[in-house]
Amino acid sequence: MSVHAEQKAWSVPQLALARESGRRLTMLTCYDASFARVLEDAGIDLILIGDSLGMVVQGHDSTLPVRVEDIAYHTAAVARGARHPLKIADFPFGADASPEQAHANAVRFIQAGAAMVKLEGAGHKLATIRYLVDREIPVCAHLGLTPQSVLTMGGFKVQGRGTSAAERLRAEALAVAEAGASLLVLEGVPAGLANEITAASPIPTIGIGAGPGCDGQVLVLHDLLGIDTGHRKPKFVKDFLAEGGSIAGAIRAYADAVRNGTFPTAEHSYA
Ligand code: KIV
């Protein structure tokens, strides 16, 4: 266990307190114990065991092939490496198709060491959020460019552009919070809309390609380290390795930049 082992681990109620105090939340994806130790030592608040592992670890073209077993395996590995950051396990495609199925899978993730689960979308997922929260399982919602919708969206495309799409996203953001979610990831959303959603949201927002106005930021670890995963890099990605000088330095540089508001900039945001 790393240097923060003596500190109190992040808990779900602390997320709202961090927001109230104006402390921006730092989140990164991670999939193994060694990197989890590095993230913890660099002071990262939240670790997402994302289904992005399908693309950056397994080499698929989308997140759709990821299985429940994969997320449970990587969650357990991350949990062995880091105690202090809040660990969030991502439902892979289809694993949250019904409230009951989501609950059975969420129990596996919690038992593997997660403190929260993340699911994409609103609509019929609202019932699942309620079902999980009623059963003491904290939920992070994920709206905007939801990669599991790649088939219906016809690619990875910025969402919420135009009046009716923006209105729908605003309504979904309020609905997931009302259903009981404690955190909201906004991905691939115009910065101005993300600001409005954040201002109206009763729960903290975490942006990725959603401009600087969210309550925190998340990146895929491989993108922050400039690793060529064979996929096109979206404009919100920044390679922090050059300025950080080392892997640990890059992660610290990212955390500092999120906290002091110098990342992301307009260059990493959509209009
Ligand atoms: O799976 C993942 O890494 C994610 C982030 C991009 C938010 O969902």
Residues whose N, C-alpha, C, O or C-beta is under 5 A from the ligand:
A	BS01	KIV	T29 G50 D51 S52 V185
